[in-house]
Amino acid sequence: MRRREREPYTKRKSVTILIIGVVGLALAFTSLSTAAILQSNGVDSKIYTPFGIAFFPICIIDVIFLIYHYPGITLYEFNKQMEKEDLEVLSNINTDIVASCVRNKFTLLEGGYYYKRRFSWSKDYVNYYILKCESSDIKETLDNEFNKFDSYNFQKRNKCFILFIEKDNVDKDDIKLLVESSYIYHWKLSFE
């Protein structure tokens, strides 16, 4: 069963969800604090125990709520970041991708992928897979290359697939497609 595709939230929805999450955590800790204050003042345990116990379900429900909405909020932040980015088409690049991979000690795998594993503080290790290809139709190339990458079933977690596409006569539609596709494929790979 495939997971449903998440849509990015609006700014208003993202802020509302974050406020609800903070209020929920504040309510949980207020309940716990109230129980501690009542206990220290010598109030009967039948009164302060429910306040102390209420902390746990409130906190758990709030965390589940925030985890459920995390992809939509993250997609909103990703879109906001993408709007700030200025993309540039580089012509006559003198950098040879393959030579750069060899120079940086990437290993050549089946299918022409260059592979290297790097330590990352946030993900433990990130496994980079780099592929260079030529294209006449960006959409078709993206679909084919991502399907091909998925079919290899590399047994490593935290995969980062970097695809360099060479194409003559790049136009604005190609750039728009690349921006939208990088967003879609990024999240497709992240949530599957």
C-alpha positions in Angstrom: 0.0 0.0 0.0 1.4 3.4 -1.0 1.4 6.3 1.2 -0.7 9.2 0.1 1.1 12.2 -1.4 1.4 15.1 1.0 0.6 18.6 -0.1 2.5 21.6 1.3 0.6 23.5 3.9 -0.1 27.2 3.7 1.7 29.6 5.9 -1.5 30.1 8.0 -2.1 26.3 8.5 1.6 25.7 9.4 1.6 28.5 12.0 -1.8 27.3 13.4 -0.5 23.7 13.7 2.7 24.9 15.4 0.7 27.0 17.8 -1.6 24.1 18.7 1.5 21.9 19.2 3.1 24.5 21.6 -0.2 25.0 23.5 -0.6 21.2 23.8 2.9 20.9 25.3 2.3 23.9 27.6 -1.0 22.3 28.8 0.7 19.0 29.5 3.5 20.6 31.5 1.0 22.9 33.3 -0.9 19.8 34.3 2.3 18.2 35.6 3.3 21.4 37.4 -0.1 21.7 39.0 0.2 18.1 40.3 3.6 18.9 41.8 2.4 22.1 43.4 -0.7 20.4 44.9 1.4 17.6 46.2 4.0 19.9 47.8 1.1 21.8 49.5 -0.2 18.6 51.1 -3.4 18.3 49.1 -5.0 14.8 49.0 -3.5 12.5 46.4 -7.0 11.9 44.9 -6.9 15.5 43.7 -3.3 15.9 42.3 -2.9 12.4 40.8 -5.3 13.0 37.9 -3.3 16.1 37.0 -0.1 14.2 37.0 -1.5 11.3 35.0 -3.1 13.8 32.5 0.4 14.9 31.5 1.1 11.6 29.6 -1.9 11.3 27.3 -1.8 15.1 26.5 1.9 14.9 25.7 1.5 11.7 23.6 -1.5 13.0 21.6 0.4 16.3 21.0 3.5 14.6 19.8 1.5 12.3 17.5 -0.3 15.4 16.2 3.0 17.2 15.4 4.5 14.1 13.8 1.4 13.6 11.6 1.6 17.2 10.3 5.4 17.3 10.0 5.5 16.4 6.3 3.1 19.2 5.3 4.9 21.8 7.4 8.3 20.6 6.0 7.0 20.8 2.5 5.8 24.4 3.2 9.3 25.3 4.4 10.9 23.5 1.4 8.7 25.5 -1.0 9.5 28.8 0.8 13.2 27.9 0.5 12.8 27.1 -3.2 11.1 30.4 -3.9 14.2 32.2 -2.5 16.6 30.2 -4.7 17.7 31.6 -8.0 18.4 28.9 -10.5 20.9 29.4 -13.2 21.6 27.6 -16.4 25.4 27.2 -16.9 26.7 27.0 -20.4 30.0 25.4 -21.5 30.9 24.0 -18.1 34.5 22.9 -17.9 34.0 20.7 -14.9 34.1 17.0 -15.9 31.7 15.3 -13.4 33.2 11.8 -13.9 36.8 13.1 -13.4 35.6 14.9 -10.3 34.0 11.8 -8.9 37.2 9.7 -9.6 39.4 12.5 -8.0 37.2 12.5 -4.9 37.5 8.7 -4.6 33.9 7.8 -5.5 33.5 4.1 -6.4 32.0 3.2 -9.8 29.0 0.9 -9.3 26.8 -1.0 -11.8 24.7 1.2 -14.0 27.3 4.0 -14.1 26.6 5.3 -10.6 29.4 6.8 -8.6 29.1 6.0 -4.9 30.6 7.4 -1.7 29.6 7.1 1.9 30.1 10.2 4.1 29.5 10.7 7.8 26.7 13.2 8.7 25.9 14.5 12.2 22.2 14.4 11.5 21.8 11.1 9.6 24.8 9.1 10.9 25.9 8.3 7.3 24.7 9.6 3.9 25.2 7.4 0.8 25.8 9.5 -2.3 25.0 8.2 -5.7 26.0 10.3 -8.7 25.0 9.8 -12.3 25.6 11.8 -15.4 23.4 11.4 -18.5 22.3 13.2 -21.7 18.8 14.1 -22.5 16.5 15.4 -25.2 13.3 15.2 -23.1 13.8 16.1 -19.4 10.6 14.6 -18.1 11.3 11.2 -19.8 14.9 11.2 -18.6 13.9 12.0 -15.0 11.2 9.2 -15.0 13.6 6.7 -16.5 16.6 7.5 -14.3 14.6 7.5 -11.0 12.9 4.3 -11.9 16.3 2.8 -12.8 17.7 4.0 -9.5 14.8 2.6 -7.5 15.1 -0.8 -9.4 18.7 -1.3 -8.2 17.6 -1.6 -4.5 20.9 -0.4 -3.0 20.9 -1.8 0.5 22.0 1.4 2.1 19.8 3.8 4.1 20.0 7.7 3.8 20.4 7.7 0.1 21.2 10.9 -1.8 20.8 10.6 -5.6 22.5 13.4 -7.6 21.6 13.4 -11.3 23.5 15.6 -13.7 21.6 16.0 -17.0 23.2 17.5 -20.1 20.7 19.0 -22.6 21.1 21.3 -25.5 18.9 24.4 -25.7 17.5 24.5 -22.2 14.4 26.7 -21.9 12.3 28.1 -19.1 9.9 25.1 -19.3 12.8 22.7 -18.7 13.9 24.7 -15.7 10.4 24.8 -14.3 10.0 21.1 -14.8 13.4 20.4 -13.0 12.4 22.5 -10.0 9.0 20.9 -9.7 10.5 17.4 -10.3 13.3 17.8 -7.8 10.6 18.7 -5.3 8.5 15.7 -6.2 11.3 13.2 -6.4 12.9 14.5 -3.2 9.8 13.8 -1.2 9.0 10.6 -3.1 12.3 9.1 -2.1 12.1 10.5 1.4 8.7 9.1 2.3 8.8 5.7 0.7 
